[in-house]
């Protein structure tokens, strides 16, 4: 139906336009044709917009021409006027039909109208209700914002009140004195745990009250009196308790370490006094210092006196020097020496005193020693280990109980131990004045060096100054004794030593024992000054050996004396010193040089010609002049025959000579190098110039020579 209506409208429009066009052609632009029901109202014409109007009409016509019905009408050639009337008739019919349909549905339409009206009324009421609800929501939102603001303000007030309540609670708790505190302070013994707990509470309250008073809190006046009375009572009880413990140190045979340990359990007592009653704290500290300083002084004075009674009766004196002869007399009224002077220069087992096992061994107890006696270094170790142990314990106690550190701890420690340390130092100083035992002094030096390391490991620096003072006493004395020994060797006159003997001299034996002792000790903690002094002593001993050797008439005896002494000193040194030490290397070189010289001296009488020829021949071969050996055939023949006729008797004579000359048969084995000489002789004869020599057939077989020499091996 819609398509038909559209087609009819389009057709009518075309018809109208076509009719208008025809009338314009017939009657002109201003006339009216019979086909028009109404006169055309042209109105004012805009002659400037003709092109625009025509374009619009063309577009409209073109659009209508696209319609299917119009296309169909144009295609079939239908008359547009007739077709327009037909369409108009159809439209009227449709219109009439629509009116009839509307009349038939009028009741339904009326009912629909009523329903729409009713819906409009309902919607209007809903609109009013929603408007009212929106208004209510607006007011509720405003109330909610008001409530939120009120809630925020109340929350702030609550937090402020809680903060104030917490501060006030802390203040009140800090100021209120509970009955349990009062009861414990007034009635409980100081040794009970609850007294200590309530004392800490009292200390905290007193500190809180002082802080609040500084801020001007008026409530402090209400509890100040109670706290003061409790503080006075607590101070009185603590003072009596600590002084009683300190006085218990004075009882005879009391182990003061026990009450010291007990005091450490109550170190808060002194802290309380220091914070609340400094005068009483100073009184207790002064009483402790006075009591303990006297106890330590008395104990160590007594211990030193008893300790020195178990020292060896025979000690080194000023005449017990390395260069002093054993037969020297000390005077008509002097008592004879009870032991050999050589033991003064021997280390023996004395070096064990600085071993880790004995260094921190229990101290010596004089009354249990019986008849046993000890060298000075053992007494020195025991005395100073007791001093070290007690000083470390005392320093740590002072730092912990009296709550001091750094310079304050040093000052308090020296107030307690100063008199004891001074007495010990003076005792050592007086002893060293008459001490001539260099080994003992050197061992004491190394004991101090090790004890100083121990105190450093224990973190007790309070004894550092004392160790330096002790070393300042020991080092000069050690150097003086060493210089005295050097001087004694330097001034020794060999002609006053009695009869000459090629065996090792007792002075060189003293030096060997003494030097090896000091070198072995010094290797643990090297000291350059010690090595310099030992070097001076070594030079003097070497010069002394040469002076004594010069007293022998024959060079052979001189060499035997030198070899015996060098070998003895080297052997003793190698037992204790390192193989690469300066002393060992020096004497090894001296021994080798003198040994080589002695070999030549020993072999010269029986085999001098052989030795000279071998040296000359080896020199010629080395210079490339071996041809000159051809002129030595007669000499070589004589040497071969002479050696073959006398070598057995010569070896026997050499064996006996070595046995008489050397106490150490190892030297005989090392210096008899006849086999090596004979080997060298064989190598010379193997040269082309001497290889055809007839006398070579008379050479003694070298293996036969070795078999014969082995017969004398026990003697070498």
C-alpha positions in Angstrom: 0.0 0.0 0.0 2.8 2.3 0.8 4.4 1.7 -2.5 1.2 2.5 -4.3 0.8 5.7 -2.4 4.3 6.7 -3.2 3.8 5.9 -6.9 0.5 7.9 -6.9 2.1 10.9 -5.3 4.9 10.8 -7.8 2.6 10.5 -10.7 0.4 13.3 -9.5 3.5 15.5 -9.2 4.6 14.7 -12.7 1.1 15.4 -14.0 1.0 18.7 -12.3 4.3 19.7 -13.6 3.5 18.5 -17.0 0.2 20.4 -17.0 1.9 23.5 -15.9 4.4 23.2 -18.7 1.6 22.8 -21.3 -0.1 25.9 -20.0 3.0 27.9 -20.2 3.4 26.9 -23.8 -0.2 27.7 -24.7 -1.0 30.8 -22.6 2.3 32.3 -21.7 3.9 32.7 -18.4 1.1 34.9 -16.8 -2.0 33.1 -18.0 -4.1 30.4 -16.3 -5.0 27.2 -17.9 -8.2 25.2 -17.5 -6.2 22.3 -16.1 -5.2 24.3 -12.9 -7.7 24.4 -10.1 -6.0 27.4 -8.5 -4.1 30.2 -10.0 -0.4 29.9 -9.8 1.0 32.1 -7.1 4.3 33.2 -8.4 5.0 35.9 -5.9 8.3 37.7 -6.0 10.7 36.0 -8.2 14.3 35.8 -7.5 15.9 36.1 -10.8 19.3 35.5 -9.2 18.5 31.9 -8.2 17.2 30.4 -11.4 20.0 28.0 -11.9 19.7 26.8 -8.3 15.9 26.1 -8.7 16.3 24.4 -11.9 19.1 22.2 -10.5 16.8 21.3 -7.6 14.0 20.4 -9.9 16.3 18.3 -12.1 17.4 16.4 -9.0 13.9 15.8 -7.9 12.8 14.7 -11.4 15.8 12.4 -11.6 14.9 10.8 -8.3 11.3 10.2 -9.3 12.4 8.7 -12.6 14.2 6.1 -10.7 11.0 4.8 -9.2 9.9 1.4 -10.6 6.3 2.5 -11.2 7.3 5.6 -13.0 9.7 3.6 -15.1 7.0 1.2 -15.9 4.5 3.9 -16.8 7.0 5.7 -19.1 8.0 2.4 -20.6 4.4 1.4 -21.5 3.6 4.9 -22.8 0.6 5.5 -20.5 -1.0 8.9 -20.6 0.2 10.7 -17.5 -3.0 12.6 -17.0 -5.1 9.5 -17.1 -2.7 7.7 -15.0 -2.6 10.5 -12.5 -6.4 10.5 -12.2 -6.4 6.8 -11.8 -3.9 7.1 -9.0 -5.8 9.8 -7.4 -8.9 7.7 -7.5 -7.1 4.8 -5.9 -5.8 7.1 -3.3 -9.3 8.3 -2.5 -10.5 4.7 -2.3 -7.7 3.9 0.1 -8.5 7.0 2.1 -12.1 6.0 2.4 -11.1 2.5 3.4 -8.8 3.9 6.0 -11.6 6.1 7.4 -13.9 3.1 7.6 -11.2 1.1 9.3 -10.7 3.9 11.8 -14.4 4.1 12.5 -14.6 0.4 13.1 -11.7 0.6 15.5 -12.9 3.8 17.1 -13.8 2.0 20.4 -10.5 0.4 20.6 -8.8 3.6 19.8 -10.9 5.4 22.5 -10.0 2.6 24.9 -6.3 3.0 24.0 -6.6 6.7 24.5 -8.1 6.2 27.9 -5.3 3.7 28.8 -2.7 6.2 27.6 -4.3 8.9 29.6 -4.3 6.6 32.7 -0.7 5.7 32.1 0.1 9.4 31.8 -1.5 9.9 35.2 0.4 7.0 36.7 3.6 8.3 35.2 2.9 11.7 36.5 2.4 10.4 40.0 5.6 8.3 39.7 7.4 11.4 38.5 6.1 13.3 41.6 7.1 10.4 43.8 10.6 10.1 42.2 11.0 13.9 42.6 10.1 13.6 46.3 12.5 10.6 46.6 15.2 12.6 44.9 14.6 15.5 47.3 14.7 13.1 50.2 18.0 11.6 48.9 19.5 15.1 48.6 18.6 15.8 52.2 19.9 12.3 53.3 23.2 12.9 51.5 23.5 16.3 53.2 22.9 14.6 56.5 25.4 11.9 55.7 28.1 14.5 55.0 27.2 16.2 58.3 27.5 12.8 60.1 30.8 12.1 58.4 32.2 15.5 59.5 30.9 14.9 63.0 32.4 11.3 63.0 35.8 12.7 61.9 35.8 15.3 64.6 34.8 12.6 67.2 37.5 10.3 65.9 40.1 13.1 66.3 38.9 13.8 69.8 39.0 10.1 70.6 42.6 9.8 69.3 43.6 12.8 71.3 42.0 11.4 74.4 43.7 8.1 73.9 47.0 9.8 73.4 46.5 11.8 76.5 45.3 8.7 78.3 48.5 6.9 77.3 50.7 9.7 78.4 48.8 10.2 81.6 48.9 6.4 82.2 52.7 6.3 81.7 53.1 9.3 83.9 50.8 7.9 86.6 52.5 4.5 86.4 55.8 6.2 86.7 54.8 8.2 89.7 52.7 5.7 91.6 54.7 3.7 94.2 53.1 0.2 94.5 53.0 -1.5 97.8 55.1 -4.5 96.6 58.0 -2.1 95.9 57.7 -0.6 99.4 57.6 -3.9 101.0 60.5 -5.4 99.1 62.8 -2.4 99.7 62.0 -2.1 103.4 61.8 -5.8 104.4 63.4 -8.1 101.8 67.1 -9.1 102.2 69.3 -7.7 99.4 70.2 -11.2 98.3 66.6 -12.1 97.4 65.6 -11.8 93.7 62.6 -9.6 94.5 64.7 -7.0 96.2 66.8 -6.7 93.0 63.6 -6.5 90.8 62.0 -3.8 93.0 65.3 -1.9 93.2 65.4 -1.7 89.4 61.7 -0.5 89.6 62.7 2.1 92.2 65.6 3.3 90.0 63.3 3.6 87.0 60.7 5.6 89.1 63.3 7.9 90.5 64.6 8.6 87.0 61.1 9.2 85.8 60.3 11.6 88.6 63.5 13.6 88.0 62.6 13.9 84.3 59.1 15.1 85.1 60.3 17.5 87.7 62.6 19.0 85.1 59.4 19.5 82.9 57.6 21.2 85.8 55.1 18.4 86.6 53.4 19.3 89.8 52.3 15.7 90.7 56.0 14.8 91.4 55.8 16.6 94.7 53.3 14.0 95.9 55.7 11.0 95.5 59.1 12.7 96.0 59.1 12.2 99.7 58.2 8.5 99.5 60.8 7.8 96.8 63.5 9.6 98.8 62.8 7.6 101.9 62.9 4.4 99.8 66.1 5.4 98.1 67.8 6.1 101.4 66.7 2.8 102.8 67.9 1.0 99.6 71.3 2.8 99.6 71.8 1.9 103.3 71.1 -1.8 102.7 73.2 -1.9 99.6 76.1 -0.1 101.3 76.2 -2.5 104.2 76.0 -5.5 101.9 78.8 -4.5 99.5 81.1 -3.3 102.4 80.5 -6.6 104.1 81.6 -8.4 101.0 84.7 -6.2 100.6 85.6 -6.7 104.3 85.4 -10.5 103.8 88.4 -10.2 101.5 90.6 -9.3 104.5 90.0 -12.6 106.3 93.1 -14.8 106.3 93.2 -17.7 103.9 90.3 -16.2 102.0 90.0 -16.8 98.3 89.0 -13.3 97.2 87.8 -14.5 93.8 84.7 -16.1 95.4 83.3 -12.8 96.9 84.3 -11.1 93.7 82.2 -13.5 91.7 79.3 -13.0 94.2 79.6 -9.2 93.7 79.2 -9.5 90.0 75.8 -11.0 90.5 74.8 -7.7 92.2 76.6 -5.3 89.9 73.3 -3.4 89.6 73.6 -2.3 93.2 76.6 -0.2 92.3 74.8 1.1 89.2 72.0 2.2 91.5 74.4 3.9 93.9 76.1 5.6 91.0 72.8 7.0 89.8 71.2 7.9 93.1 74.0 8.4 95.7 77.4 9.2 94.2 79.0 9.8 97.5 78.2 6.3 98.7 79.4 4.9 95.3 82.7 6.7 95.7 83.0 5.4 99.3 82.5 1.8 98.1 85.0 2.2 95.2 87.6 3.8 97.4 87.2 1.0 100.1 87.5 -1.6 97.4 90.6 -0.1 96.0 92.2 0.3 99.4 91.4 -3.3 100.4 92.3 -5.0 97.2 95.5 -3.1 96.7 96.7 -4.1 100.2 95.7 -7.7 99.7 97.5 -8.0 96.3 100.6 -6.3 97.7 100.7 -8.5 100.8 100.0 -11.6 98.7 102.7 -11.0 96.1 105.3 -9.8 98.6 104.8 -13.0 100.6 104.7 -15.1 97.4 107.9 -13.6 96.0 109.7 -14.1 99.3 108.7 -17.8 99.5 109.3 -18.3 95.7 112.9 -17.1 95.8 113.7 -19.7 98.5 113.3 -22.5 96.0 115.8 -21.0 93.5 119.0 -22.8 92.8 121.6 -21.9 95.4 124.4 -21.7 92.8 123.7 -18.9 90.4 125.9 -17.2 87.9 128.2 -14.5 89.3 130.3 -11.8 87.8 133.3 -14.2 87.4 131.1 -16.8 85.5 132.0 -15.4 82.1 132.8 -17.3 78.9 136.4 -16.2 78.8 137.2 -17.0 82.4 139.3 -20.1 82.9 137.9 -22.9 85.0 140.9 -22.9 87.3 140.5 -19.2 88.2 140.4 -18.5 91.9 137.8 -16.2 93.4 139.7 -15.5 96.6 141.0 -17.2 99.7 137.8 -16.9 101.6 135.4 -17.6 98.7 133.5 -20.8 98.8 134.2 -23.3 96.1 132.0 -23.6 93.1 129.4 -26.4 93.5 128.9 -27.0 89.8 130.8 -26.7 86.6 130.8 -23.2 85.1 130.0 -24.7 81.7 126.4 -25.4 82.8 125.8 -21.7 83.0 126.1 -21.5 79.2 124.0 -24.6 78.5 120.3 -24.5 77.7 119.4 -28.1 78.4 115.7 -28.3 79.4 115.5 -24.7 80.5 114.0 -23.7 77.1 110.8 -25.7 77.9 109.7 -22.8 80.1 108.5 -20.9 77.1 106.8 -23.8 75.5 102.9 -23.5 75.2 102.5 -26.4 77.7 104.6 -24.9 80.5 104.0 -21.2 79.7 100.5 -21.3 81.1 101.0 -24.2 83.5 99.8 -23.8 87.1 102.1 -21.5 89.2 104.7 -23.0 91.5 103.6 -23.5 95.1 106.8 -23.1 97.3 105.7 -25.0 100.3 105.0 -28.1 98.2 108.3 -28.0 96.4 110.2 -29.8 99.1 113.9 -30.2 98.1 113.2 -29.3 94.5 114.9 -26.2 93.2 114.3 -24.1 90.1 116.2 -21.7 87.8 115.3 -18.0 88.0 113.3 -18.1 84.7 110.9 -20.7 86.1 110.3 -18.5 89.2 109.9 -15.5 86.9 107.3 -17.3 84.8 105.3 -18.5 87.9 105.4 -15.1 89.4 104.3 -13.2 86.3 101.8 -15.8 85.3 100.1 -15.3 88.6 100.3 -11.6 88.1 98.9 -11.9 84.6 96.1 -14.1 85.6 95.0 -12.0 88.6 95.5 -8.8 86.7 93.3 -9.9 83.8 90.6 -11.1 86.2 90.8 -7.9 88.2 90.7 -5.7 85.1 87.6 -7.4 83.7 85.9 -7.3 87.2 86.6 -3.6 87.5 85.2 -2.9 84.0 82.1 -4.9 84.6 81.3 -4.1 88.2 82.3 -0.4 88.3 81.1 0.2 84.7 84.3 1.9 83.4 86.2 1.6 80.2 89.2 3.2 78.4 91.3 5.5 80.5 89.0 5.4 83.4 89.4 1.6 83.6 93.2 1.9 83.4 93.2 4.5 86.2 91.1 2.3 88.5 93.1 -0.8 87.6 96.4 0.9 88.5 94.8 2.2 91.7 94.2 -1.4 92.7 97.3 -3.1 91.2 99.8 -0.2 91.0 101.6 -0.9 94.3 101.9 -4.5 93.5 103.2 -3.9 90.0 105.7 -1.4 91.4 106.9 -3.8 94.1 107.3 -6.6 91.5 109.2 -4.3 89.2 111.6 -3.1 92.0 112.2 -6.7 93.1 113.2 -7.6 89.5 115.4 -4.5 89.2 117.2 -5.4 92.4 117.7 -9.0 91.3 119.1 -8.1 87.9 121.8 -6.0 89.5 123.6 -9.1 90.5 122.4 -11.4 87.7 124.9 -12.7 85.2 122.9 -15.5 83.7 122.3 -14.4 80.2 120.2 -17.4 79.2 117.9 -16.8 82.2 117.5 -13.1 81.3 116.8 -13.9 77.7 114.2 -16.5 78.6 112.6 -13.9 80.9 112.4 -11.6 77.9 110.7 -14.2 75.8 108.3 -15.0 78.7 107.3 -11.3 78.8 106.8 -11.2 75.0 104.5 -14.2 75.1 102.6 -12.9 78.2 102.1 -9.7 76.4 100.5 -11.5 73.5 98.2 -13.4 75.9 97.0 -10.2 77.5 96.3 -8.8 74.0 94.2 -11.9 73.2 92.3 -11.5 76.4 91.7 -7.8 75.5 93.4 -6.5 78.7 95.5 -3.5 77.7 96.1 -2.4 81.3 99.4 -4.4 81.6 100.9 -3.1 78.4 102.8 -0.4 80.2 104.1 -2.8 82.9 105.4 -5.2 80.2 107.3 -2.3 78.5 108.8 -1.4 81.8 109.9 -5.0 82.5 111.4 -5.3 79.1 113.2 -2.0 79.6 114.9 -3.7 82.6 115.7 -7.0 81.0 117.0 -5.9 77.6 119.8 -3.7 78.9 120.9 -6.3 81.4 120.9 -9.0 78.8 123.0 -6.8 76.5 125.4 -6.0 79.3 125.9 -9.6 80.2 126.5 -10.5 76.5 129.0 -7.6 76.1 130.8 -8.8 79.3 131.1 -12.2 77.8 132.4 -10.7 74.5 134.9 -8.7 76.4 136.0 -11.7 78.4 136.7 -13.7 75.3 138.4 -10.7 73.7 140.7 -10.2 76.7 141.6 -13.9 77.1 145.3 -14.6 76.8 145.9 -18.1 75.4 149.3 -18.3 77.1 147.6 -18.2 80.5 145.3 -21.1 79.8 147.8 -23.8 80.7 148.8 -26.7 78.5 147.9 -26.8 74.9 145.6 -29.5 73.5 144.2 -30.1 70.0 140.9 -31.2 71.4 137.9 -28.7 71.5 138.6 -25.9 73.9 136.2 -25.4 76.8 135.7 -21.8 75.9 134.6 -22.7 72.4 132.3 -25.4 73.9 130.8 -22.7 76.2 130.3 -20.5 73.1 128.7 -23.3 71.1 126.3 -24.2 73.9 125.6 -20.5 74.7 125.1 -19.4 71.1 122.9 -22.4 70.1 120.8 -21.7 73.2 120.2 -18.0 72.3 119.7 -18.8 68.6 117.1 -21.5 69.3 115.2 -19.1 71.7 115.5 -16.2 69.3 114.1 -18.2 66.4 110.7 -18.2 68.0 110.4 -14.4 68.2 113.4 -13.0 66.2 115.2 -9.9 67.4 117.8 -8.2 65.3 119.7 -6.7 68.2 120.3 -10.2 69.6 121.7 -11.4 66.3 124.0 -8.4 66.2 125.4 -9.2 69.7 125.8 -12.9 68.9 127.6 -11.8 65.7 130.1 -9.8 67.8 130.5 -12.8 70.2 131.1 -15.1 67.2 133.8 -12.8 65.8 135.6 -12.8 69.1 135.4 -16.5 69.5 136.8 -17.1 66.0 139.7 -14.7 66.8 140.2 -16.5 70.1 140.4 -19.9 68.3 143.0 -18.5 65.9 145.0 -17.0 68.8 145.1 -20.4 70.5 145.9 -22.2 67.3 148.9 -19.9 66.8 150.4 -21.3 70.0 150.9 -24.7 68.3 154.3 -25.1 66.7 153.3 -27.2 63.7 150.7 -26.3 61.1 149.2 -29.8 61.3 148.5 -29.3 65.0 147.0 -25.9 64.3 144.7 -27.4 61.7 143.7 -30.3 63.9 142.8 -27.8 66.7 140.8 -25.6 64.3 139.0 -28.5 62.8 138.1 -30.0 66.2 136.8 -26.7 67.5 134.9 -25.7 64.3 133.4 -29.2 64.1 132.3 -29.2 67.7 130.7 -25.7 67.4 129.0 -26.6 64.2 127.6 -29.9 65.6 126.2 -28.1 68.7 124.7 -25.3 66.7 123.0 -27.7 64.2 121.3 -29.5 67.1 119.3 -26.4 67.9 119.7 -23.8 65.2 118.3 -23.9 61.7 120.5 -25.3 59.0 120.4 -22.0 57.1 121.2 -19.8 60.0 124.2 -17.4 59.7 126.1 -19.2 62.5 125.8 -22.6 60.9 126.8 -21.4 57.5 129.8 -19.5 58.8 131.2 -22.4 60.8 130.5 -24.8 57.9 132.6 -22.6 55.6 135.4 -22.4 58.1 135.4 -26.2 58.7 135.4 -27.0 55.0 138.3 -24.7 54.3 140.4 -26.0 57.2 139.5 -29.6 56.4 140.7 -29.2 52.8 143.9 -27.7 54.0 144.4 -30.5 56.6 143.9 -33.1 53.9 146.7 -31.7 51.9 148.9 -31.4 55.0 148.1 -35.0 56.1 148.8 -36.5 52.7 151.9 -34.4 52.0 154.5 -36.6 53.8 153.6 -40.0 52.2 151.9 -38.8 49.1 153.3 -35.3 48.6 154.8 -36.0 45.2 151.5 -37.6 44.0 149.5 -34.6 45.2 151.8 -32.1 43.5 151.8 -34.1 40.2 148.0 -34.4 40.1 147.5 -30.7 40.7 150.1 -29.8 38.0 148.7 -32.2 35.5 145.1 -31.1 36.1 146.2 -27.5 35.6 147.9 -28.3 32.3 144.9 -30.3 31.1 142.6 -27.4 32.0 144.8 -24.9 30.1 145.0 -27.2 27.0 148.7 -28.0 27.4 148.4 -31.8 28.0 151.2 -32.4 25.5 153.7 -31.3 28.1 152.8 -34.4 30.1 154.9 -36.5 27.7 158.0 -35.2 29.4 156.8 -36.5 32.8 157.0 -40.2 32.0 159.9 -40.8 34.3 158.3 -38.9 37.1 155.1 -40.7 36.7 156.8 -44.1 36.7 158.6 -43.2 40.0 155.3 -42.1 41.5 153.5 -45.3 40.5 156.2 -47.5 42.0 156.6 -45.5 45.1 152.9 -45.5 45.8 152.7 -49.3 45.2 155.5 -50.0 47.6 154.4 -47.8 50.5 150.7 -47.2 50.3 149.7 -49.9 52.9 152.0 -48.7 55.6 151.1 -45.1 54.8 147.4 -45.8 55.2 148.1 -47.5 58.6 150.1 -44.5 59.7 147.3 -42.1 58.5 144.7 -44.1 60.5 146.7 -43.9 63.7 147.4 -40.3 63.2 143.7 -39.5 62.7 142.8 -41.5 65.8 145.3 -39.4 67.8 144.2 -36.1 66.3 140.4 -36.2 66.3 138.0 -37.1 69.0 135.2 -37.1 66.5 135.9 -40.1 64.2 133.3 -38.8 61.7 135.9 -36.2 60.8 138.4 -38.9 60.0 136.0 -40.4 57.6 135.3 -37.1 55.9 138.9 -35.8 55.7 140.8 -38.9 54.4 140.3 -38.5 50.7 143.1 -40.7 49.5 140.7 -42.6 47.3 139.6 -39.4 45.6 143.3 -38.5 45.1 144.0 -41.9 43.5 140.9 -41.5 41.3 142.3 -38.2 40.1 145.7 -39.8 39.4 144.0 -42.5 37.3 142.2 -39.8 35.3 145.5 -38.1 34.5 147.1 -41.3 33.4 144.1 -42.0 31.1 145.2 -39.0 29.0 146.5 -40.0 25.5 150.0 -38.7 26.3 150.4 -41.2 29.2 148.1 -43.9 28.1 150.9 -46.0 26.6 153.2 -45.7 29.6 154.5 -49.2 30.6 154.3 -48.4 34.3 150.6 -48.2 34.1 150.6 -52.0 34.4 152.0 -51.6 37.9 149.1 -49.4 39.1 147.3 -50.7 42.2 143.8 -51.7 41.4 141.5 -49.1 42.8 139.1 -51.7 44.1 141.9 -53.4 46.0 142.8 -50.0 47.5 139.2 -49.5 48.6 139.0 -52.9 50.2 142.1 -52.2 52.2 140.9 -48.8 53.3 137.6 -50.3 54.6 139.6 -52.3 57.1 140.4 -49.0 58.8 136.8 -47.7 58.6 136.1 -48.2 62.3 139.0 -45.9 63.1 137.7 -43.2 60.8 
